[in-house]
């Protein structure tokens, strides 16, 4: 699977796999149960993970790059818990992506990246997604 197959849906916890696109919304699949549901475009906003970038001092870094850095440092520098202090979150993210823009990347953004990484890594979906994105 590619990162573009995964979407974050506002108002719904976790990540989903996009199954089909309709004119008035998306059909998404829960990654744990495999249950499919319709998410209306009137009620929800959809964000493909492949379109997410993290602000850096120069430009932006793709989420796949950030995930790859997190995966490479998993043994020596595991992700901090999302309920850690602001300083711990910033220090961890600086070790993963040293050039991230500290003014435009907020703690809530760092928490989302860590949650998404843990979610995908625990289901062994991250390995295939990051490798596929890098091949393209």
N, C-alpha and C positions, 0 to 999 in steps of 0.2 A: 504494500500500500504506500501511497505517496502522502506527504503532508497535506496536499490539496484535497485529499479525500476526507480529511478530518475537518470538522467545523465546530466552532464554539457558537452556541445558540443562547442569545440573551434570555434571561428568565428561567433557564434550565441548567441544573448543575452538571458538570462534567463535560466530556467531549463526545461527539457523535460522528458517525460515518455517513456521508451523504449518499443516499441510495438513488434518488430521482429528483429532478427539478420540475416543478410545476409553475405555471404562470402566477399563482397566488401563494407560493411557499415552497417548502422542501419536504421530502420524505426522508427522515433521518433514522438511523439504526443505533440503538444503544449498544455500546461495545461489550458490555458485560452479559446482558440477557439476550441480545440479538433481536429484541423486540423493535418493531418499526412503528413510527408514528408520524403523523403529518404535523408540521410546524408552520403556522400561517405567517406570511410576510407582514400582515397587518399587526400582529402581536409581537413578533420576534425579529431580531436582527441576526444575520448570519455572518460569521467571519471565518473564512477558510484559513487554516493555520499557515498555509504557504504564502498568504498575502501579508502576514504580520512581520514587521521589522522592528528592531530595537534601535533607538536613536543612539548614534555615536557622535564623537566630537566632529568628525568629518561628514558623515552621511548616515546610512543605516546599515545594520547587520541583519541578515535574514535569520528567521527563527531556527531554520535547520542548522545554521552555523553555530548558534548558541547551544542548541541541543547536542550537536557533535562535540563542542567543547565540554559540556557537562558530562557527556558520556565518557570522553577521554580522561577526565579527571575524577571519575566516579570512585575509584579505589582510594586515591590519595586525598580527595577533597569532596566528600559526599555533600549533597544538598542540605542546607540547614532547614530545620522545621519552619513552616510558614508562620508560626506564632512567635518566632524569634524577634528580638529587638530590631529596631530600624538600622542600627549600626551593624549588627550581625548580617542582616540581609544585604546591606550595601557592600560590606566587606566581601561576602561570598560572591556577589555578582561582579565585583571588581576583579576578583581572582579568575572568574570565568570569562569576562569580557572587559579587559582593563580600560578600553577606550570608550565605554558607554557614557552617555551624557547624563551627568548626575542631576542636572536641572530639569530635564524633560522626562526622565524615566523615574516613575514614582514607586514607592514601596508596594503599592497594590499591583503594579505591573510585574515587579519581581516575584511577588507571591504567585501570580497567575502562571508565570513561566515555570516556576518550581512545581506547582501543582500539576500543570500539564505534563512536564517531564516525568514526574513520579507516576502519573496516571498511565502514560504510554509505556514507560519502562517496566512497570509492574506487570503489564500485559504482553510484554515482548513485542510490542508494535513499533517501538521506537527504532529498533535495529533495522527493520525493513524500510521504514519510512525515510530515515535519514540517508541510508545507502541509495535508495531509489532517487531521491532528490539530487544527490551529488552526481549520479551518473548522467543526469540530464544536464 
